[in-house]
Amino acid sequence: MRPALKVAGDQRNLLYLFLLSAGAIGMFYGAGLTWGQHTHLSIVEYWRWWVVHLWVEGFFEVFATTVIAFFFTRLGLIRPAFAAKSALLSATIFLSGGIIGTCHHLYFSGTPTVALAFGSVFSALEVVPLTMVAYSAMDDLRHGRLAPWVQRYKWPIYFFVAVGFWNMVGAGLFGFMINPPIALYFMQGLNTTPLHGHAALFGVYGMLGIGLMLVCLRAMEPRGEWKESWLRFAFWGMNAGLMAMCVGSLLPVGLAQTWASVEKGYWYARSSDFLGLPFMRTLRWMRAPGDSLFALSALVLVAFVFAGRSGSKKTVECEIPDAVRVPAGD
């Protein structure tokens, strides 16, 4: 990375942010070493959420925005200046409000209501830069403004755009739904929490990991022919399955539990008496179709990695710029 950092330009800012965020991902586990056997539980909770919140919603959020912005810049989908501004905006939101955003997790640690309110707002703002980057790239995809060689990276781009979508829905919409203090009082620990967790965790970091894997596979074989029908099924199947699981089961179960928590109490919303009601059992079983589709799509993706790139000996001749060419593919 040292030679690349010596080159002046907007991309150098992205490289610095990438380097810092990647290093901070590992270093921030050190916050988990700040308590001991006799530390008060409220202090333990505070530092524990530094690890959980500032790792997932802080440094990794900056890392995800930076790596996707850098990749889209190399493909010519977004301008370097726009990518740098989005990455810097992500870092600024984290550095100025990341610690405040952690406060929305500390409801049961004696945190004042005003701190919880500020925490929920700053936590929701963290999704904005990545959504902006994905929207700009999606606009080019929708209008077909892609060079022939960029079409070879179509499915990695789709997975990165999916990261922006689930970041907005899973981390932003479903996350902010449970983060304000009055909502958190009734919703903490109900199925609204795994709704946010499942959509945000796989929707953002799962899709990001798959996208980066496909980038590496394409860079290894830039002119190789892929069985795109397998990738098409895997992409749409995983996204549809995840959406069906969230909207068809987790969301209605969580909202029903919230109603029970408001009407009769939190204890009742989590009790076997309520969860064992016939309509609640039906809603829980409604997860099965989405889960099954998701699992099948994941198996198709695994099959593609091992067999979907070797079924054809044909290669496609297209000029690949030096910016994205790697020695292994020449």
Summary of the structure (lengths in Angstrom):
residues: 330
radius of gyration: 21.8
end to end distance: 21.7
largest distance: 66.9
contacts: 1085
relative contact order: 0.09
helix: 79%
strand: 1%
